Amino acid sequence: MRLPHRPRKPKRTPAAAATASLALTAALTLAAGCAPAGPATPTGEAAVRPHWAQSWGAAVQPPAGRAQGAPGNWSRRGFRDASVRQIVRVTAGGSQVRIRLSNRYGTAPLKIGGAALGRSAGGGAVWPGTTRRVTFRGAGSAVVPPGGELTGDPLPLAASPGEDLAITLRFTGRTGPATFHRVGLAPSYRAPGDHLTDVLPTAYTRTSRATYYLTGVDVLSRSAPVRGTVVAFGDSVTDGVGTTPGADRRYTDDLAARLTAARRGLGVVNRGIAGNMLLTRSPCAGEPGVARFRREVLDRPDVRTVILELGSNDIGLSHARTRCLPPSHRPLTARRLVDGYASLVRAAHRRGIKVIGTTVIPLHGYPGHTAREERLRARVNHWIRTGGAFDAVADFDRALADPAHPDRPRPGYAARDGLHPNDTGARALAEAIPLDRL
């Protein structure tokens, strides 16, 4: 494979009818509307002081296979004597970069034989001369304990918003089942043996659309410091199911492009998990939003705003019987869902984090969707719009809904399943988010 002479920056071109309004009881509105007012927007020197900020991220999940609705990935068997190269698109720029690895769901210590970072040249290739070996407290190898996370040492590599980086991990021994993120969309590449610093992708003959162990990429810039991070916390809508694989067309990608064009100095990190629920742990999608919120939002010091997009699966599976629900699952009520939202809003406000609420998208394409779930969706959306708990609301429902059929997406906005936003729908979601409230 011949490499072009120099990197080409990726080009990004970021580009309804009202749901029935059914008021919740006063008790419901009071329960979640009592959240304290959102934090003030940072201003002055404190807002631009150089600090490490998240520029890419993925929510981690337990190993899963076909039985959990996740065929075709490497998480159940893990790795042995292999190199794994993963491609990520950063949303904020800096002069230094560091990576974060997670062994949250590992049952044994994870031995990292080596790690490297460079500029992606497309596919599994890396631009010659850009590879940097990652060290961990000065060492070229490291061990991540079960349940632990490890941050690499800072690397001198200038990264720009919208640029693709290639991160390669080397495993010498057997890893066991791997902590991973199922819907990576961007490809990961696997090679037998040690190909940590190869610039050509010749040895990387196997591919997967999941990410493994990699949970974050941070940047540091002193010339134009990042003001903070926007975390998109959600389910498959946030995760990008329905958008073009490998094209970075999720609504978070389009939002990041809007923020870059507006010079807002904010990174965007996607913490969506396909199938995730706000209230219920799922054998297929792991911990519910109320359980993972602290780890993925509250415990990150650079988070400025969280976009809360959960509830579709809670509503859609409210009366379902499926392998992706625990036996103890009970039908959902509007009050339970509203109380779940309210608990996250209060927790975020206590940390000085703003919360953008999003309405639940049209669910007509959801398997088994009935008028009962549609009434529940309408009640919840009415509260999201009018309850006053959020610092702002992005009306995803109205951004997608067909004016003639408010329970379904407008023509041309949904993927083939009739539910998930396609590239056009994802762009509409990004445009529904008020930049001045982030």
C-alpha positions as a Markdown table, in Angstrom:
| # | Residue | x | y | z |
|---|---|---|---|---|
| 1 | Met | 0.0 | 0.0 | 0.0 |
| 2 | Arg | 1.4 | 3.4 | -0.9 |
| 3 | Leu | 0.7 | 6.3 | 1.5 |
| 4 | Pro | -0.1 | 9.8 | 0.2 |
| 5 | His | 2.4 | 12.5 | 0.8 |
| 6 | Arg | 0.7 | 14.2 | 3.7 |
| 7 | Pro | -2.4 | 13.9 | 5.9 |
| 8 | Arg | -5.7 | 15.2 | 4.6 |
| 9 | Lys | -8.0 | 16.6 | 7.2 |
| 10 | Pro | -11.5 | 15.1 | 7.0 |
| 11 | Lys | -14.1 | 17.4 | 5.7 |
| 12 | Arg | -17.3 | 17.7 | 7.7 |
| 13 | Thr | -20.5 | 19.4 | 6.4 |
| 14 | Pro | -22.8 | 19.6 | 9.5 |
| 15 | Ala | -25.9 | 20.6 | 8.0 |
| 16 | Ala | -42.7 | 18.1 | 13.3 |
| 17 | Ala | -45.4 | 17.9 | 14.6 |
| 18 | Ala | -46.2 | 18.4 | 18.3 |
| 19 | Thr | -46.7 | 15.2 | 20.3 |
| 20 | Ala | -49.9 | 15.2 | 22.2 |
| 21 | Ser | -49.5 | 17.2 | 25.4 |
| 22 | Leu | -50.7 | 15.2 | 28.4 |
| 23 | Ala | -49.9 | 16.8 | 31.7 |
| 24 | Leu | -48.4 | 14.7 | 34.5 |
| 25 | Thr | -49.8 | 15.2 | 37.9 |
| 26 | Ala | -48.6 | 18.1 | 40.0 |
| 27 | Ala | -46.7 | 15.6 | 42.2 |
| 28 | Leu | -44.7 | 14.4 | 39.2 |
| 29 | Thr | -43.8 | 17.9 | 38.1 |
| 30 | Leu | -42.8 | 18.8 | 41.6 |
| 31 | Ala | -40.8 | 15.7 | 42.1 |
| 32 | Ala | -38.4 | 16.5 | 39.2 |
| 33 | Gly | -38.9 | 20.2 | 38.9 |
| 34 | Cys | -37.4 | 21.0 | 42.2 |
| 35 | Ala | -33.8 | 20.5 | 40.9 |
| 36 | Pro | -31.7 | 23.5 | 41.6 |
| 37 | Ala | -30.9 | 26.0 | 38.9 |
| 38 | Gly | -28.1 | 25.1 | 36.6 |
| 39 | Pro | -24.6 | 26.4 | 37.1 |
| 40 | Ala | -23.4 | 29.6 | 35.7 |
| 41 | Thr | -21.4 | 29.6 | 32.5 |
| 42 | Pro | -17.6 | 29.9 | 33.2 |
| 43 | Thr | -16.2 | 33.2 | 32.2 |
| 44 | Gly | -12.8 | 34.9 | 32.3 |
| 45 | Glu | -9.5 | 33.3 | 33.0 |
| 46 | Ala | -11.0 | 30.3 | 34.8 |
| 47 | Ala | -12.8 | 29.3 | 31.7 |
| 48 | Val | -9.7 | 29.1 | 29.5 |
| 49 | Arg | -7.0 | 27.9 | 31.9 |
| 50 | Pro | -5.1 | 25.0 | 30.3 |
| 51 | His | -6.2 | 21.7 | 31.5 |
| 52 | Trp | -6.7 | 18.1 | 30.3 |
| 53 | Ala | -10.0 | 17.7 | 28.5 |
| 54 | Gln | -11.7 | 14.7 | 26.9 |
| 55 | Ser | -11.6 | 14.8 | 23.1 |
| 56 | Trp | -12.9 | 11.3 | 22.4 |
| 57 | Gly | -14.6 | 8.6 | 24.5 |
| 58 | Ala | -16.6 | 5.5 | 24.5 |
| 59 | Ala | -18.7 | 3.9 | 27.2 |
| 60 | Val | -17.4 | 0.5 | 28.2 |
| 61 | Gln | -19.5 | -2.7 | 28.3 |
| 62 | Pro | -19.1 | -6.2 | 29.6 |
| 63 | Pro | -18.0 | -8.9 | 27.1 |
| 64 | Ala | -20.9 | -9.9 | 24.9 |
| 65 | Gly | -21.7 | -12.3 | 22.1 |
| 66 | Arg | -24.5 | -13.6 | 20.0 |
| 67 | Ala | -26.6 | -14.5 | 23.0 |
| 68 | Gln | -26.6 | -10.8 | 24.1 |
| 69 | Gly | -27.4 | -9.6 | 20.6 |
| 70 | Ala | -23.7 | -8.7 | 19.8 |
| 71 | Pro | -22.4 | -11.2 | 17.2 |
| 72 | Gly | -19.2 | -10.6 | 15.3 |
| 73 | Asn | -16.9 | -9.1 | 17.9 |
| 74 | Trp | -13.8 | -10.3 | 19.8 |
| 75 | Ser | -14.8 | -9.5 | 23.4 |
| 76 | Arg | -15.8 | -13.0 | 24.6 |
| 77 | Arg | -12.5 | -14.6 | 23.6 |
| 78 | Gly | -10.2 | -11.6 | 24.1 |
| 79 | Phe | -6.7 | -11.5 | 22.7 |
| 80 | Arg | -3.5 | -13.5 | 22.8 |
| 81 | Asp | -0.2 | -12.5 | 21.2 |
| 82 | Ala | -1.9 | -9.9 | 19.1 |
| 83 | Ser | -1.8 | -6.2 | 18.1 |
| 84 | Val | -5.1 | -4.3 | 17.9 |
| 85 | Arg | -5.3 | -0.9 | 16.1 |
| 86 | Gln | -8.3 | 1.4 | 16.7 |
| 87 | Ile | -9.2 | 4.6 | 14.9 |
| 88 | Val | -10.8 | 7.5 | 16.7 |
| 89 | Arg | -11.8 | 11.0 | 15.7 |
| 90 | Val | -11.0 | 13.7 | 18.2 |
| 91 | Thr | -13.3 | 16.6 | 18.8 |
| 92 | Ala | -11.0 | 19.0 | 20.5 |
| 93 | Gly | -7.4 | 19.9 | 19.6 |
| 94 | Gly | -4.2 | 20.2 | 21.6 |
| 95 | Ser | -0.5 | 19.9 | 21.5 |
| 96 | Gln | -0.4 | 16.9 | 23.8 |
| 97 | Val | -2.4 | 13.7 | 23.8 |
| 98 | Arg | -3.0 | 10.9 | 26.3 |
| 99 | Ile | -5.1 | 7.7 | 26.2 |
| 100 | Arg | -7.2 | 6.0 | 28.9 |
| 101 | Leu | -7.7 | 2.2 | 29.1 |
| 102 | Ser | -10.3 | 0.4 | 31.0 |
| 103 | Asn | -10.4 | -3.2 | 32.4 |
| 104 | Arg | -13.7 | -2.5 | 34.2 |
| 105 | Tyr | -15.2 | -5.9 | 33.3 |
| 106 | Gly | -12.1 | -7.9 | 33.4 |
| 107 | Thr | -11.7 | -10.9 | 35.7 |
| 108 | Ala | -7.9 | -10.9 | 35.7 |
| 109 | Pro | -5.1 | -8.3 | 35.4 |
| 110 | Leu | -4.8 | -6.9 | 31.9 |
| 111 | Lys | -1.2 | -6.9 | 30.7 |
| 112 | Ile | -0.5 | -4.2 | 28.2 |
| 113 | Gly | 2.7 | -5.3 | 26.3 |
| 114 | Gly | 2.9 | -1.9 | 24.5 |
| 115 | Ala | 0.9 | 0.9 | 23.1 |
| 116 | Ala | 1.4 | 3.4 | 20.3 |
| 117 | Leu | -0.4 | 6.5 | 18.9 |
| 118 | Gly | -0.1 | 8.2 | 15.6 |
| 119 | Arg | -2.1 | 9.9 | 12.8 |
| 120 | Ser | -4.4 | 7.7 | 10.9 |
| 121 | Ala | -3.6 | 7.5 | 7.2 |
| 122 | Gly | -6.9 | 5.8 | 6.3 |
| 123 | Gly | -7.8 | 2.2 | 7.0 |
| 124 | Gly | -5.3 | 0.6 | 9.3 |
| 125 | Ala | -2.4 | 2.7 | 8.0 |
| 126 | Val | -0.5 | 5.3 | 10.1 |
| 127 | Trp | 1.4 | 8.3 | 8.7 |
| 128 | Pro | 5.1 | 7.7 | 8.8 |
| 129 | Gly | 6.9 | 9.8 | 11.3 |
| 130 | Thr | 3.9 | 10.4 | 13.5 |
| 131 | Thr | 4.0 | 7.2 | 15.7 |
| 132 | Arg | 4.6 | 7.8 | 19.4 |
| 133 | Arg | 5.1 | 5.0 | 21.8 |
| 134 | Val | 2.8 | 5.3 | 24.8 |
| 135 | Thr | 4.4 | 5.0 | 28.3 |
| 136 | Phe | 2.7 | 4.4 | 31.6 |
| 137 | Arg | 4.6 | 6.2 | 34.4 |
| 138 | Gly | 7.6 | 6.0 | 32.2 |
| 139 | Ala | 7.3 | 2.3 | 31.4 |
| 140 | Gly | 6.6 | 0.8 | 28.0 |
| 141 | Ser | 4.3 | -1.8 | 29.5 |
| 142 | Ala | 1.7 | -1.9 | 32.2 |
| 143 | Val | -0.9 | -3.9 | 34.1 |
| 144 | Val | -4.5 | -2.8 | 34.6 |
| 145 | Pro | -6.1 | -4.5 | 37.6 |
| 146 | Pro | -9.6 | -6.0 | 37.3 |
| 147 | Gly | -12.1 | -3.2 | 37.4 |
| 148 | Gly | -9.4 | -0.6 | 37.0 |
| 149 | Glu | -8.6 | 2.2 | 34.6 |
| 150 | Leu | -5.1 | 3.4 | 33.4 |
| 151 | Thr | -4.1 | 6.7 | 31.9 |
| 152 | Gly | -1.0 | 6.9 | 29.7 |
| 153 | Asp | 1.7 | 9.5 | 30.0 |
| 154 | Pro | 1.3 | 12.7 | 27.9 |
| 155 | Leu | 2.6 | 12.5 | 24.3 |
| 156 | Pro | 3.8 | 15.5 | 22.2 |
| 157 | Leu | 1.5 | 15.2 | 19.2 |
| 158 | Ala | -0.5 | 18.1 | 17.8 |
| 159 | Ala | -4.1 | 17.1 | 17.2 |
| 160 | Ser | -6.8 | 19.1 | 15.5 |
| 161 | Pro | -10.6 | 18.9 | 15.9 |
| 162 | Gly | -12.0 | 16.4 | 13.4 |
| 163 | Glu | -8.7 | 14.5 | 13.0 |
| 164 | Asp | -8.4 | 10.7 | 13.1 |
| 165 | Leu | -5.8 | 9.1 | 15.3 |
| 166 | Ala | -4.7 | 5.5 | 15.3 |
| 167 | Ile | -4.2 | 3.9 | 18.7 |
| 168 | Thr | -2.5 | 0.5 | 18.8 |
| 169 | Leu | -2.4 | -1.9 | 21.7 |
| 170 | Arg | 0.0 | -4.9 | 22.0 |
| 171 | Phe | -1.1 | -8.0 | 24.0 |
| 172 | Thr | 1.6 | -10.5 | 24.6 |
| 173 | Gly | -0.2 | -12.9 | 26.9 |
| 174 | Arg | -3.8 | -14.0 | 27.1 |
| 175 | Thr | -6.2 | -11.2 | 28.1 |
| 176 | Gly | -9.3 | -13.2 | 28.8 |
| 177 | Pro | -12.7 | -11.7 | 27.9 |
| 178 | Ala | -12.3 | -8.0 | 27.0 |
| 179 | Thr | -14.0 | -4.9 | 28.3 |
| 180 | Phe | -15.3 | -3.2 | 25.1 |
| 181 | His | -17.8 | -0.9 | 23.4 |
| 182 | Arg | -20.0 | -2.8 | 21.0 |
| 183 | Val | -21.1 | -0.2 | 18.4 |
| 184 | Gly | -17.8 | 1.4 | 17.6 |
| 185 | Leu | -18.9 | 2.2 | 14.0 |
| 186 | Ala | -15.2 | 3.1 | 13.1 |
| 187 | Pro | -13.2 | -0.1 | 12.3 |
| 188 | Ser | -10.7 | -1.7 | 14.6 |
| 189 | Tyr | -7.9 | -3.9 | 13.1 |
| 190 | Arg | -6.3 | -7.0 | 14.4 |
| 191 | Ala | -2.9 | -8.6 | 13.6 |
| 192 | Pro | -1.2 | -11.7 | 15.0 |
| 193 | Gly | 2.0 | -11.0 | 16.9 |
| 194 | Asp | 3.9 | -7.7 | 17.3 |
| 195 | His | 2.9 | -5.0 | 14.8 |
| 196 | Leu | 2.7 | -2.2 | 17.2 |
| 197 | Thr | 4.5 | 0.4 | 15.1 |
| 198 | Asp | 3.8 | -0.8 | 11.6 |
| 199 | Val | 2.8 | 2.1 | 9.4 |
| 200 | Leu | 1.4 | -0.2 | 6.7 |
| 201 | Pro | -1.7 | -2.2 | 7.5 |
| 202 | Thr | -0.6 | -5.3 | 5.7 |
| 203 | Ala | -0.6 | -7.5 | 8.8 |
| 204 | Tyr | -3.9 | -6.2 | 10.0 |
| 205 | Thr | -6.1 | -8.6 | 8.2 |
| 206 | Arg | -9.1 | -8.9 | 10.6 |
| 207 | Thr | -11.6 | -6.1 | 11.3 |
| 208 | Ser | -14.3 | -5.4 | 13.9 |
| 209 | Arg | -16.6 | -2.5 | 14.4 |
| 210 | Ala | -16.2 | -2.5 | 18.2 |
| 211 | Thr | -13.5 | -0.9 | 20.4 |
| 212 | Tyr | -11.6 | -2.8 | 23.0 |
| 213 | Tyr | -10.2 | -1.5 | 26.3 |
| 214 | Leu | -9.9 | 2.0 | 24.9 |
| 215 | Thr | -12.3 | 4.4 | 26.8 |
| 216 | Gly | -10.8 | 7.9 | 26.3 |
| 217 | Val | -8.5 | 10.2 | 24.5 |
| 218 | Asp | -7.6 | 13.5 | 26.3 |
| 219 | Val | -5.9 | 16.6 | 24.9 |
| 220 | Leu | -4.0 | 19.5 | 26.5 |
| 221 | Ser | -3.5 | 22.9 | 24.7 |
| 222 | Arg | -1.8 | 26.0 | 26.1 |
| 223 | Ser | -2.3 | 28.2 | 23.1 |
| 224 | Ala | -6.1 | 27.8 | 22.8 |
| 225 | Pro | -7.3 | 25.8 | 25.8 |
| 226 | Val | -10.4 | 23.7 | 25.6 |
| 227 | Arg | -13.1 | 25.3 | 27.8 |
| 228 | Gly | -14.6 | 22.0 | 28.8 |
| 229 | Thr | -16.3 | 18.8 | 27.6 |
| 230 | Val | -19.9 | 18.1 | 26.5 |
| 231 | Val | -20.8 | 14.5 | 27.3 |
| 232 | Ala | -23.6 | 12.9 | 25.2 |
| 233 | Phe | -25.1 | 10.3 | 27.6 |
| 234 | Gly | -27.6 | 8.0 | 25.9 |
| 235 | Asp | -28.7 | 4.9 | 24.1 |
| 236 | Ser | -28.5 | 3.8 | 20.5 |
| 237 | Val | -29.6 | 7.2 | 19.2 |
| 238 | Thr | -26.5 | 8.7 | 20.7 |
| 239 | Asp | -24.4 | 5.6 | 19.9 |
| 240 | Gly | -25.1 | 6.2 | 16.2 |
| 241 | Val | -27.1 | 3.1 | 15.3 |
| 242 | Gly | -28.6 | 3.8 | 11.9 |
| 243 | Thr | -25.9 | 6.2 | 10.6 |
| 244 | Thr | -23.3 | 5.2 | 8.1 |
| 245 | Pro | -20.5 | 3.0 | 9.6 |
| 246 | Gly | -17.1 | 4.5 | 9.4 |
| 247 | Ala | -18.3 | 7.9 | 8.3 |
| 248 | Asp | -18.6 | 9.6 | 11.7 |
| 249 | Arg | -22.1 | 10.8 | 11.1 |
| 250 | Arg | -23.6 | 10.5 | 14.6 |
| 251 | Tyr | -25.4 | 13.5 | 16.0 |
| 252 | Thr | -22.4 | 14.0 | 18.3 |
| 253 | Asp | -20.1 | 14.2 | 15.3 |
| 254 | Asp | -22.3 | 16.9 | 13.7 |
| 255 | Leu | -22.5 | 18.7 | 17.0 |
| 256 | Ala | -18.7 | 18.7 | 17.4 |
| 257 | Ala | -18.4 | 20.1 | 13.9 |
| 258 | Arg | -20.9 | 22.9 | 14.7 |
| 259 | Leu | -19.0 | 23.7 | 17.9 |
| 260 | Thr | -15.6 | 23.8 | 16.0 |
| 261 | Ala | -17.1 | 26.1 | 13.3 |
| 262 | Ala | -18.4 | 28.4 | 16.0 |
| 263 | Arg | -15.0 | 28.4 | 17.9 |
| 264 | Arg | -16.7 | 27.4 | 21.1 |
| 265 | Gly | -13.7 | 25.6 | 22.5 |
| 266 | Leu | -15.7 | 22.5 | 23.6 |
| 267 | Gly | -15.0 | 18.9 | 23.1 |
| 268 | Val | -17.8 | 16.4 | 22.6 |
| 269 | Val | -17.6 | 12.8 | 24.0 |
| 270 | Asn | -20.1 | 10.1 | 23.1 |
| 271 | Arg | -21.1 | 7.9 | 26.0 |
| 272 | Gly | -24.0 | 6.2 | 24.3 |
| 273 | Ile | -24.7 | 2.5 | 24.6 |
| 274 | Ala | -27.1 | 0.8 | 22.1 |
| 275 | Gly | -30.0 | -0.7 | 24.0 |
| 276 | Asn | -29.2 | 1.1 | 27.2 |
| 277 | Met | -32.0 | 1.9 | 29.6 |
| 278 | Leu | -32.3 | 4.7 | 32.2 |
| 279 | Leu | -33.6 | 2.5 | 35.0 |
| 280 | Thr | -33.0 | -1.2 | 34.2 |
| 281 | Arg | -29.9 | -3.2 | 34.0 |
| 282 | Ser | -29.9 | -5.3 | 30.8 |
| 283 | Pro | -28.1 | -8.5 | 30.0 |
| 284 | Cys | -27.6 | -7.0 | 26.5 |
| 285 | Ala | -26.7 | -3.4 | 27.3 |
| 286 | Gly | -25.2 | -3.5 | 30.7 |
| 287 | Glu | -25.6 | -1.1 | 33.6 |
| 288 | Pro | -28.6 | 1.4 | 33.5 |
| 289 | Gly | -28.0 | 5.1 | 33.0 |
| 290 | Val | -28.6 | 5.8 | 36.7 |
| 291 | Ala | -25.8 | 3.5 | 37.6 |
| 292 | Arg | -23.1 | 4.5 | 35.1 |
| 293 | Phe | -23.8 | 8.2 | 35.3 |
| 294 | Arg | -21.3 | 8.8 | 38.1 |
| 295 | Arg | -18.4 | 7.0 | 36.4 |
| 296 | Glu | -18.9 | 8.4 | 32.9 |
| 297 | Val | -20.0 | 12.0 | 33.8 |
| 298 | Leu | -19.7 | 13.1 | 37.4 |
| 299 | Asp | -16.3 | 11.7 | 38.1 |
| 300 | Arg | -14.7 | 13.5 | 35.0 |
| 301 | Pro | -13.4 | 16.9 | 36.2 |
| 302 | Asp | -13.6 | 18.6 | 32.8 |
| 303 | Val | -17.3 | 18.0 | 32.1 |
| 304 | Arg | -19.2 | 21.2 | 31.5 |
| 305 | Thr | -22.5 | 20.0 | 30.1 |
| 306 | Val | -24.3 | 16.6 | 29.7 |
| 307 | Ile | -26.8 | 15.9 | 27.0 |
| 308 | Leu | -29.2 | 13.3 | 28.5 |
| 309 | Glu | -30.8 | 11.1 | 25.9 |
| 310 | Leu | -32.3 | 8.0 | 27.5 |
| 311 | Gly | -35.8 | 6.6 | 27.9 |
| 312 | Ser | -36.6 | 5.2 | 24.5 |
| 313 | Asn | -35.8 | 1.6 | 25.6 |
| 314 | Asp | -37.4 | 2.0 | 29.0 |
| 315 | Ile | -40.6 | 3.0 | 27.1 |
| 316 | Gly | -40.3 | 0.6 | 24.2 |
| 317 | Leu | -39.6 | -2.4 | 26.4 |
| 318 | Ser | -42.0 | -1.4 | 29.1 |
| 319 | His | -44.3 | -4.4 | 28.6 |
| 320 | Ala | -42.0 | -6.6 | 26.6 |
| 321 | Arg | -40.6 | -10.1 | 27.3 |
| 322 | Thr | -37.2 | -10.4 | 25.9 |
| 323 | Arg | -33.8 | -12.0 | 26.7 |
| 324 | Cys | -32.5 | -8.4 | 27.1 |
| 325 | Leu | -34.6 | -7.8 | 30.2 |
| 326 | Pro | -34.0 | -9.4 | 33.6 |
| 327 | Pro | -36.8 | -11.6 | 35.1 |
| 328 | Ser | -37.5 | -8.9 | 37.7 |
| 329 | His | -38.4 | -6.3 | 35.1 |
| 330 | Arg | -41.7 | -4.6 | 35.8 |
| 331 | Pro | -43.8 | -2.3 | 33.6 |
| 332 | Leu | -42.7 | 1.3 | 33.5 |
| 333 | Thr | -44.7 | 4.3 | 34.7 |
| 334 | Ala | -44.1 | 7.9 | 33.8 |
| 335 | Arg | -43.4 | 8.8 | 37.4 |
| 336 | Arg | -40.5 | 6.3 | 37.6 |
| 337 | Leu | -38.9 | 7.6 | 34.5 |
| 338 | Val | -39.3 | 11.2 | 35.5 |
| 339 | Asp | -37.8 | 10.5 | 38.9 |
| 340 | Gly | -34.9 | 8.8 | 37.2 |
| 341 | Tyr | -34.2 | 11.9 | 35.1 |
| 342 | Ala | -34.6 | 14.1 | 38.1 |
| 343 | Ser | -32.0 | 12.2 | 40.1 |
| 344 | Leu | -29.4 | 12.6 | 37.4 |
| 345 | Val | -30.2 | 16.3 | 37.0 |
| 346 | Arg | -29.7 | 16.9 | 40.8 |
| 347 | Ala | -26.5 | 14.9 | 40.8 |
| 348 | Ala | -25.1 | 16.9 | 37.9 |
| 349 | His | -26.1 | 20.3 | 39.3 |
| 350 | Arg | -24.3 | 19.4 | 42.6 |
| 351 | Arg | -21.1 | 19.1 | 40.5 |
| 352 | Gly | -21.7 | 22.3 | 38.6 |
| 353 | Ile | -22.6 | 20.5 | 35.4 |
| 354 | Lys | -25.4 | 21.7 | 33.2 |
| 355 | Val | -28.0 | 19.2 | 31.8 |
| 356 | Ile | -29.6 | 19.4 | 28.4 |
| 357 | Gly | -32.7 | 17.2 | 28.3 |
| 358 | Thr | -33.8 | 15.6 | 25.1 |
| 359 | Thr | -37.3 | 14.5 | 24.2 |
| 360 | Val | -37.9 | 10.8 | 23.3 |
| 361 | Ile | -37.9 | 10.3 | 19.6 |
| 362 | Pro | -40.8 | 8.8 | 17.6 |
| 363 | Leu | -41.1 | 5.1 | 18.5 |
| 364 | His | -43.4 | 3.8 | 15.8 |
| 365 | Gly | -40.6 | 1.6 | 14.4 |
| 366 | Tyr | -39.9 | 0.0 | 17.8 |
| 367 | Pro | -40.8 | -3.7 | 17.7 |
| 368 | Gly | -44.2 | -4.2 | 19.4 |
| 369 | His | -44.9 | -0.5 | 19.9 |
| 370 | Thr | -48.5 | 0.1 | 20.9 |
| 371 | Ala | -50.8 | 3.0 | 21.7 |
| 372 | Arg | -50.0 | 2.3 | 25.4 |
| 373 | Glu | -46.3 | 3.1 | 24.9 |
| 374 | Glu | -47.1 | 6.1 | 22.7 |
| 375 | Arg | -49.3 | 7.6 | 25.5 |
| 376 | Leu | -46.4 | 7.1 | 27.9 |
| 377 | Arg | -43.9 | 8.7 | 25.5 |
| 378 | Ala | -46.2 | 11.7 | 25.1 |
| 379 | Arg | -46.6 | 12.2 | 28.9 |
| 380 | Val | -42.8 | 11.9 | 29.5 |
| 381 | Asn | -42.0 | 14.3 | 26.6 |
| 382 | His | -44.5 | 16.9 | 27.9 |
| 383 | Trp | -42.7 | 16.8 | 31.3 |
| 384 | Ile | -39.3 | 17.1 | 29.6 |
| 385 | Arg | -40.5 | 20.2 | 27.7 |
| 386 | Thr | -42.4 | 21.9 | 30.5 |
| 387 | Gly | -41.2 | 20.5 | 33.9 |
| 388 | Gly | -38.4 | 23.0 | 34.3 |
| 389 | Ala | -35.8 | 20.5 | 35.6 |
| 390 | Phe | -33.3 | 20.9 | 32.7 |
| 391 | Asp | -31.0 | 23.8 | 31.9 |
| 392 | Ala | -32.3 | 23.6 | 28.3 |
| 393 | Val | -34.2 | 21.1 | 26.2 |
| 394 | Ala | -33.2 | 19.8 | 22.7 |
| 395 | Asp | -36.5 | 18.6 | 21.2 |
| 396 | Phe | -35.3 | 15.5 | 19.4 |
| 397 | Asp | -38.9 | 14.4 | 19.0 |
| 398 | Arg | -40.0 | 17.4 | 17.0 |
| 399 | Ala | -36.7 | 17.4 | 15.0 |
| 400 | Leu | -37.5 | 14.0 | 13.7 |
| 401 | Ala | -41.3 | 13.6 | 13.7 |
| 402 | Asp | -43.4 | 13.5 | 10.6 |
| 403 | Pro | -45.9 | 16.3 | 10.8 |
| 404 | Ala | -48.6 | 14.0 | 9.3 |
| 405 | His | -47.8 | 11.1 | 11.6 |
| 406 | Pro | -46.2 | 12.4 | 14.9 |
| 407 | Asp | -45.5 | 8.9 | 16.2 |
| 408 | Arg | -43.0 | 8.1 | 13.4 |
| 409 | Pro | -40.0 | 9.8 | 11.8 |
| 410 | Arg | -40.5 | 12.0 | 8.8 |
| 411 | Pro | -39.6 | 10.5 | 5.4 |
| 412 | Gly | -35.9 | 10.4 | 4.7 |
| 413 | Tyr | -34.9 | 10.9 | 8.4 |
| 414 | Ala | -34.8 | 7.2 | 9.6 |
| 415 | Ala | -32.7 | 4.2 | 8.8 |
| 416 | Arg | -34.2 | 1.1 | 7.3 |
| 417 | Asp | -35.6 | -0.1 | 10.6 |
| 418 | Gly | -37.9 | 2.9 | 10.6 |
| 419 | Leu | -36.7 | 3.9 | 14.1 |
| 420 | His | -33.1 | 5.1 | 14.3 |
| 421 | Pro | -32.1 | 8.4 | 12.8 |
| 422 | Asn | -30.0 | 8.0 | 9.6 |
| 423 | Asp | -27.3 | 10.5 | 8.6 |
| 424 | Thr | -29.9 | 13.2 | 7.8 |
| 425 | Gly | -31.9 | 12.5 | 11.0 |
| 426 | Ala | -28.7 | 12.7 | 13.1 |
| 427 | Arg | -27.8 | 16.0 | 11.6 |
| 428 | Ala | -31.3 | 17.3 | 12.5 |
| 429 | Leu | -30.7 | 16.2 | 16.1 |
| 430 | Ala | -27.4 | 18.0 | 16.2 |
| 431 | Glu | -29.1 | 21.2 | 14.9 |
| 432 | Ala | -31.8 | 20.9 | 17.6 |
| 433 | Ile | -29.2 | 21.4 | 20.3 |
| 434 | Pro | -28.8 | 25.1 | 21.3 |
| 435 | Leu | -25.1 | 25.9 | 21.2 |
| 436 | Asp | -25.5 | 28.9 | 23.5 |
| 437 | Arg | -26.7 | 26.7 | 26.3 |
| 438 | Leu | -23.8 | 24.3 | 26.3 |
